[in-house]
Amino acid sequence: MGLTKAGFVSKRLIEGGLASSTPVAVVEKGCHAGQRTVTGTLSELENLARQYQVQSPALLIIGEVVSLSESLHWFGELAQSSQQSQQIQQPQEKVSA
């Protein structure tokens, strides 16, 4: 249902005062071998699923927490971004504490 209502969700959140530049992520098939994540902004949310052909089940994540996706990455491929023209990001070297 989240994918089919993405346009409605983004419109209502923007109307409610959330910035259109708020980060969003769409996680397809979470915790499955085919898990995939695409990221963008709230204003792009409706088009992300279409652009990347995201299929259900999918989870919409909205807010600054999306910026943690690379540092918390533990499963599947790294996020695809609307800024990358559908290129998958290369893993970054992990820094140990």
C-alpha positions as CSV (number, residue, x, y, z in Angstrom):
1,M,0.0,0.0,0.0
2,G,2.9,2.4,0.7
3,L,4.0,2.4,-2.9
4,T,0.5,3.0,-4.3
5,K,0.0,5.9,-1.8
6,A,3.5,7.4,-2.1
7,G,2.3,10.5,-4.0
8,F,-0.5,11.1,-1.5
9,V,1.8,10.6,1.5
10,S,4.5,13.0,0.1
11,K,1.9,15.7,-0.8
12,R,0.2,15.6,2.6
13,L,3.6,15.7,4.5
14,I,4.7,18.7,2.4
15,E,1.3,20.4,3.0
16,G,1.8,19.7,6.7
17,G,5.1,21.6,6.7
18,L,7.7,19.0,6.1
19,A,10.4,20.3,3.6
20,S,10.2,18.9,0.1
21,S,14.0,18.2,0.4
22,T,13.5,15.8,3.4
23,P,15.4,12.6,2.7
24,V,13.4,9.4,1.8
25,A,14.2,5.8,1.2
26,V,12.2,3.0,-0.3
27,V,13.3,-0.4,0.9
28,E,12.2,-3.3,-1.4
29,K,12.0,-6.8,0.0
30,G,13.6,-5.9,3.3
31,C,15.8,-8.6,4.9
32,H,15.5,-10.9,1.8
33,A,18.2,-11.9,-0.6
34,G,16.8,-9.4,-3.1
35,Q,16.7,-6.4,-0.8
36,R,17.1,-3.1,-2.5
37,T,17.0,0.5,-1.3
38,V,16.5,3.6,-3.3
39,T,16.9,7.1,-1.9
40,G,15.8,10.6,-2.8
41,T,13.8,13.5,-1.4
42,L,10.2,13.8,-0.3
43,S,9.4,15.7,-3.5
44,E,10.7,12.7,-5.6
45,L,9.0,10.0,-3.5
46,E,6.2,9.3,-6.0
47,N,8.6,8.9,-8.9
48,L,11.2,6.8,-7.1
49,A,9.2,3.6,-7.2
50,R,8.4,4.1,-10.9
51,Q,12.0,5.2,-11.9
52,Y,13.6,2.2,-10.1
53,Q,10.7,-0.2,-10.8
54,V,10.3,-1.0,-7.1
55,Q,7.9,-3.9,-6.3
56,S,6.0,-4.7,-3.1
57,P,6.7,-5.5,-0.4
58,A,8.4,-2.2,0.2
59,L,8.9,0.1,3.2
60,L,8.9,3.9,3.0
61,I,11.3,5.6,5.3
62,I,11.0,9.4,5.6
63,G,13.3,11.8,7.5
64,E,16.8,12.5,8.5
65,V,17.4,8.9,9.6
66,V,17.7,8.1,5.9
67,S,21.1,9.8,6.0
68,L,22.4,6.9,8.2
69,S,21.7,4.3,5.5
70,E,25.3,3.9,4.4
71,S,26.8,3.8,7.9
72,L,24.2,1.3,9.1
73,H,24.2,-0.8,5.9
74,W,24.3,-4.4,6.8
75,F,22.3,-6.3,4.2
76,G,21.8,-6.4,0.4
77,E,23.2,-3.8,-1.9
78,L,24.0,-0.2,-0.9
79,A,21.3,2.3,-1.7
80,Q,20.6,3.6,-5.2
81,S,19.9,7.3,-5.3
82,S,17.9,9.6,-7.5
83,Q,21.1,11.6,-7.8
84,Q,23.0,8.7,-9.4
85,S,21.1,7.9,-12.5
86,Q,20.5,4.4,-11.3
87,Q,24.1,3.6,-10.6
88,I,24.7,1.5,-7.5
89,Q,27.1,3.1,-4.9
90,Q,30.4,1.4,-4.3
91,P,30.9,0.1,-0.7
92,Q,33.0,2.5,1.3
93,E,35.8,1.4,3.5
94,K,34.6,0.8,7.1
95,V,36.4,2.7,9.8
96,S,36.8,0.9,13.1
97,A,36.3,2.7,16.4
